[in-house]
Amino acid sequence: MKFSTQLSLIEPKFGHYGLQDQNCKRLTSLLELARQRLQDVQDVELNTDVVAKAREARTFWSRQRRPLCNWFLLPCRKATCTAKCRSSNYTIYIYSHDDMRVAAKKNLSEEMLRFGGAGTSQIINELRRSQRITQNATEACYFIAENKGRHVYKLQDLPYWNFGINHIVLDFLDGKCEGQHDIGFAALAKTHLSSDIFRNSFDKSLPLPPRRLFRNSEPSKKFLITFKGTTYPSHTAGGIRSMLSNFHNGKDIIFVTKQQFSEPTSEYNYWSYEELVKQSKFCLVPQGRSPSTFRLLEVMLAGCIPVFLFDTHAAQYILPLNDEIMWEDVSYVAPSDPIDFQKFLYSLRKFDNTTVEEKSNRVVKAAMSIMKTSIDALSDDNLRMTYCAEMAQRILREIELRRKP
């Protein structure tokens, strides 16, 4: 099936032709061309009426402030790309601090602009090493922006935003999700993606960086499952973490917490986070200020099997690199109901040491596939840089993959 509908285009803008407005007619045309592209790629007849479903869902999407679609759905062809962007010499522009000041409409300090979440500045620095990066926005084909929160600036106020067409927005904030309704047509590379905003094959869920390296050097583990961390009463997840102390037995189940901004107890100080990670078969990875957490890669690198615990009232968390990692093979998800959680803890005792060791080895391999290195090559000195370099390469690969028809 071929579509005769053509997308009404305006003059080339920043490498690709832009949309003059965001009315429903143009969005429908965009989705029709997207469907045609899928037909070209797969060379099969699509059974699903993409356009009809999009029309039906439009009201729901608008109510949820969900991004409607992504310009990367379109192939880079003569009708949609300038000659340079169709070539292998395409370029990418990264928004500068001056661009961000324009969007904020005020003179933001360098300190505020450098803050963008865990490791964002280092990832940006790694991206700038690429030969594809240009300092001239008018010759760029693709754009990389940072979401620093709407209290700093709105993405749509960036000088070359153009509805987010051909943009990837980096968001490595570990707190409350912000600014999803500003995304427009841009793709998200985000560390706390949830099901209410996630677009499969468009957006990329990324892990937060590990802060410390704990090697799996213990031949036998003396703890069944452990967690040491902070509770956040002002967040819904505070309730999830707050219940953990009820299951702490001081023997092989160690759950010690402290409230945010409060003094830790002697029991909390008694237990070493490093010892717990190294000597635990399973490590609880509960939702904190957001579902994403620094401890995920930390425990995985140590060979501790992660056990996720989420707030069931929140939107479902999209696990990092869910299109690459088979999380069901390297992790568990614990129920949030206290009674069911108690039963889950009991079920962990049924795993013999051989089963735990096999799964632990798969956990380490999964962590290595995320970091794209070997465990022997990592050290406390290069841990953050290795992570940032790999995340930068992943972002560049995402742009390359999305260009292909």
C-alpha positions in Angstrom: 0.0 0.0 0.0 1.4 3.4 -1.0 0.3 6.8 0.2 -0.2 9.6 -2.2 -0.3 12.2 0.6 2.8 14.5 0.5 4.1 16.4 3.5 3.9 20.1 3.0 7.3 21.5 3.5 8.8 24.9 4.1 12.3 26.1 3.2 15.2 23.9 4.4 16.0 24.8 8.0 19.1 23.6 9.9 19.8 20.7 7.4 16.3 19.3 7.2 13.0 20.8 6.0 11.0 22.1 8.8 7.3 22.0 9.7 5.4 25.3 9.4 3.0 24.5 12.2 1.9 21.6 14.3 -1.7 21.2 13.2 -3.4 17.8 12.9 -3.2 17.7 9.1 0.5 17.9 9.1 0.9 15.5 11.9 -1.2 13.0 10.0 0.9 13.5 6.9 4.0 12.9 8.9 2.7 9.7 10.3 1.7 8.5 6.8 5.3 9.1 5.5 6.6 7.3 8.6 4.4 4.3 7.7 5.7 4.4 4.1 9.2 4.3 5.5 8.5 1.2 7.6 7.1 -0.5 4.5 10.2 0.3 2.5 12.4 -1.0 5.3 10.5 -4.2 5.9 9.2 -4.7 2.3 6.0 -6.2 3.7 2.4 -5.1 3.9 1.6 -3.6 7.3 -1.5 -5.0 9.0 -1.7 -2.3 11.6 -3.4 0.9 10.6 -0.8 3.3 12.1 -2.5 6.5 11.0 -5.9 5.4 12.3 -4.5 4.4 15.6 -2.6 7.7 15.8 -5.9 9.6 15.2 -7.7 7.6 17.9 -4.9 8.1 20.4 -4.3 11.8 19.7 -6.7 13.0 22.4 -5.2 10.7 25.0 -1.6 11.7 24.0 -2.5 15.4 24.3 -4.0 14.9 27.7 -0.9 13.0 28.9 1.4 15.6 27.3 3.0 12.7 25.5 5.2 13.5 22.5 3.4 12.7 19.3 6.1 11.3 17.1 9.7 11.7 16.1 11.2 13.3 12.9 13.7 10.5 12.9 10.9 8.3 11.6 11.4 9.9 8.2 14.3 8.6 6.0 17.0 11.1 5.0 16.1 11.4 1.3 15.9 14.2 -1.2 12.4 15.2 -0.2 13.3 15.7 3.4 17.1 16.3 3.6 19.5 18.7 2.2 22.3 17.3 0.1 24.9 17.6 2.8 22.7 15.8 5.4 22.2 13.0 3.0 25.9 12.5 2.6 28.3 10.8 5.0 29.7 14.2 6.0 26.7 15.2 8.1 27.4 17.4 11.1 26.0 17.7 14.6 25.6 20.9 16.7 25.7 20.8 20.6 23.9 23.8 22.2 26.4 26.2 23.8 26.0 27.9 27.2 25.2 31.1 25.3 22.4 29.4 23.5 21.0 28.3 26.9 21.2 31.9 28.2 19.2 33.0 25.2 16.6 30.3 26.0 16.5 31.4 29.7 16.3 35.1 28.8 18.8 35.9 31.6 22.5 35.7 32.3 22.9 32.2 33.9 26.1 31.5 35.8 28.6 29.0 34.4 28.1 26.9 37.5 24.4 26.6 36.9 25.0 25.8 33.2 27.6 23.1 34.0 25.1 21.3 36.2 23.0 19.0 34.2 22.8 15.8 36.1 25.3 12.9 36.7 28.2 13.2 34.3 26.4 15.3 31.7 29.2 17.8 31.3 31.8 15.0 30.8 29.5 13.3 28.3 29.2 16.6 26.4 33.0 17.0 26.4 33.4 13.5 25.0 30.8 14.2 22.3 32.8 17.4 21.3 35.8 15.2 20.5 33.8 13.7 17.5 34.8 15.1 14.1 31.0 15.4 13.3 30.6 18.2 15.8 30.3 21.7 14.3 30.4 25.1 15.9 28.1 26.5 13.2 24.5 25.7 13.9 23.3 26.8 10.5 25.2 24.0 8.8 24.2 21.3 11.3 21.9 18.4 10.4 21.3 17.2 14.0 21.3 18.9 17.4 22.0 17.8 20.9 20.4 19.6 23.8 20.4 19.2 27.5 17.3 19.2 29.7 18.3 21.1 32.8 14.8 21.5 34.1 12.1 24.0 33.2 13.1 26.2 36.1 16.4 26.9 34.2 15.0 27.2 30.6 12.4 25.7 28.3 13.6 23.5 25.5 11.3 25.2 23.0 13.0 28.5 23.7 16.4 27.2 22.4 17.4 29.2 19.3 17.4 26.3 16.8 14.7 24.2 18.4 12.3 24.0 15.4 9.8 21.9 17.2 12.6 19.5 18.3 13.1 18.2 14.8 16.4 16.3 14.5 17.2 16.8 18.1 18.3 14.4 20.8 17.7 15.7 24.3 20.1 14.5 27.1 18.6 14.1 30.5 20.8 12.6 33.2 19.0 14.2 36.2 18.4 11.6 39.0 15.5 13.5 40.5 11.9 14.1 39.6 11.1 14.0 35.8 10.6 17.4 34.3 9.8 19.0 31.0 8.5 16.0 29.0 5.8 18.2 27.4 8.6 20.4 25.9 10.2 17.6 23.9 8.1 18.0 20.7 9.6 15.9 17.9 12.9 15.3 19.7 14.3 12.0 20.8 15.1 11.4 24.5 18.3 9.9 25.9 17.2 9.8 29.5 18.2 8.1 32.8 14.7 7.9 34.2 12.3 7.1 31.4 8.8 6.0 32.4 6.1 4.2 30.4 3.9 7.3 30.2 6.4 9.2 28.0 8.6 6.5 26.5 8.4 5.9 22.7 9.7 2.5 21.8 12.5 2.6 19.2 12.5 6.4 19.5 13.8 7.1 23.0 16.8 5.6 24.8 16.7 4.7 28.5 20.2 5.0 29.9 21.7 4.0 33.3 23.1 6.5 35.8 26.9 6.3 36.2 28.4 4.2 39.0 30.1 6.3 41.7 32.4 3.5 43.1 33.9 0.3 41.8 33.5 -2.8 43.9 35.1 -5.9 42.5 33.5 -9.4 42.9 36.4 -10.9 45.0 34.4 -12.8 47.6 34.3 -16.6 46.9 31.2 -17.0 49.2 28.7 -14.4 50.2 27.5 -14.2 53.8 24.5 -12.0 53.2 21.3 -13.0 51.3 20.1 -9.5 50.4 21.1 -6.0 51.5 20.4 -2.3 51.1 21.8 0.8 52.7 20.5 4.1 51.6 18.4 7.2 52.2 14.6 7.6 52.3 12.9 10.5 50.8 9.7 11.4 52.7 8.7 14.2 50.1 8.6 11.6 47.3 6.2 8.7 46.8 9.3 6.4 46.8 10.0 7.4 50.3 7.3 5.0 51.4 8.8 2.2 49.5 12.2 2.6 51.2 10.8 3.4 54.6 9.2 -0.1 54.9 12.5 -1.9 54.5 13.6 -1.6 58.1 10.7 -3.9 59.0 12.5 -6.8 57.3 16.0 -6.1 58.6 17.1 -9.1 60.7 20.8 -8.1 61.4 22.0 -11.4 60.1 21.6 -12.2 56.4 19.0 -9.6 55.5 20.4 -6.1 56.0 18.2 -3.2 55.3 19.4 0.0 57.0 18.1 3.5 56.0 18.3 7.1 57.1 15.8 9.9 56.4 17.0 12.6 54.1 18.6 15.5 56.0 18.5 13.6 59.3 21.4 12.2 61.4 22.2 8.5 60.8 21.6 6.0 63.6 24.4 3.9 65.1 22.9 0.9 63.3 23.1 2.7 60.0 26.8 3.6 60.6 27.7 0.1 61.7 27.2 -1.4 58.2 29.6 -0.6 55.4 28.0 -0.1 52.0 31.1 -1.6 50.3 31.0 -4.7 52.5 27.3 -5.2 51.9 27.7 -5.0 48.1 30.7 -7.3 48.0 29.3 -9.9 50.3 25.7 -10.1 49.2 24.1 -12.6 46.8 21.3 -10.1 46.0 21.3 -6.3 46.2 18.1 -4.4 46.6 17.8 -1.5 44.1 14.7 0.4 45.3 13.3 3.5 43.7 14.7 6.7 45.2 14.1 10.2 44.1 13.4 8.6 40.8 13.3 5.0 39.6 16.9 5.3 38.3 19.7 4.9 40.7 23.5 5.1 40.9 23.7 1.8 42.7 22.5 -0.3 39.8 25.8 -0.4 37.9 27.7 -0.4 41.2 26.1 -3.7 42.4 26.2 -5.2 38.9 30.0 -4.6 38.6 30.4 -6.4 41.9 28.4 -9.4 40.7 25.6 -8.8 43.1 22.2 -9.7 41.5 20.0 -6.6 41.4 16.5 -6.8 42.8 14.3 -3.8 41.7 11.6 -2.4 43.9 9.3 0.2 42.5 6.4 2.3 43.6 3.4 0.6 42.0 1.4 3.9 41.9 4.0 5.5 39.5 4.3 4.9 35.8 6.3 1.9 34.9 10.1 2.5 34.8 11.8 1.7 31.5 14.9 -0.3 32.5 18.2 1.0 31.0 19.0 -0.2 27.5 15.9 -2.4 27.5 16.5 -3.1 23.8 19.9 -4.6 24.6 19.9 -6.1 28.1 17.6 -9.1 28.9 16.9 -7.9 32.4 14.8 -11.0 33.2 18.0 -13.0 33.0 20.1 -10.8 35.3 17.7 -9.3 37.8 14.4 -9.7 39.7 11.6 -7.3 40.5 10.3 -7.5 44.1 6.6 -6.8 44.9 5.9 -3.6 46.8 3.2 -5.0 48.9 4.7 -5.8 52.4 3.1 -9.3 52.7 4.2 -10.3 49.1 7.6 -8.7 49.7 8.1 -11.0 52.8 7.2 -14.0 50.7 9.7 -12.9 48.0 12.5 -12.6 50.5 11.7 -16.2 51.6 11.8 -17.4 48.0 15.4 -16.1 47.6 16.6 -18.7 50.1 15.6 -21.5 47.8 18.4 -20.6 45.3 21.4 -22.8 45.7 25.0 -21.4 45.4 25.5 -22.8 41.9 22.4 -21.0 40.6 23.4 -17.8 42.3 27.0 -17.9 41.0 25.8 -18.5 37.4 23.4 -15.6 37.5 26.1 -13.4 39.2 28.4 -14.1 36.2 25.7 -13.1 33.8 25.2 -9.9 35.8 28.9 -8.9 35.5 28.8 -9.7 31.7 25.7 -7.4 31.3 27.5 -4.6 33.2 30.5 -5.0 30.9 28.3 -4.8 27.8 26.9 -1.5 29.1 30.3 -0.1 29.9 31.9 -1.7 26.7 35.0 -2.7 28.6 36.4 -5.5 30.7 36.3 -5.5 34.5 40.1 -5.7 34.7 40.3 -2.4 32.7 38.2 -0.5 35.2 39.6 1.4 38.2 38.3 4.0 40.6 40.2 6.6 38.6 38.7 5.8 35.2 35.3 4.5 36.1 33.4 7.8 35.5 35.3 8.6 32.3 34.8 5.1 30.9 31.0 5.5 31.5 30.9 9.0 30.0 32.9 8.0 26.9 30.6 5.0 26.2 27.4 7.0 26.7 28.7 9.6 24.2 29.4 6.9 21.7 25.9 5.4 22.2 24.4 8.8 21.5 26.4 9.2 18.2 25.4 5.6 17.2 21.8 6.5 17.9 22.0 9.4 15.4 23.7 7.2 12.8 21.1 4.4 13.1 18.2 6.7 12.8 19.5 8.2 9.6 19.2 4.9 7.7 16.0 4.3 5.7 
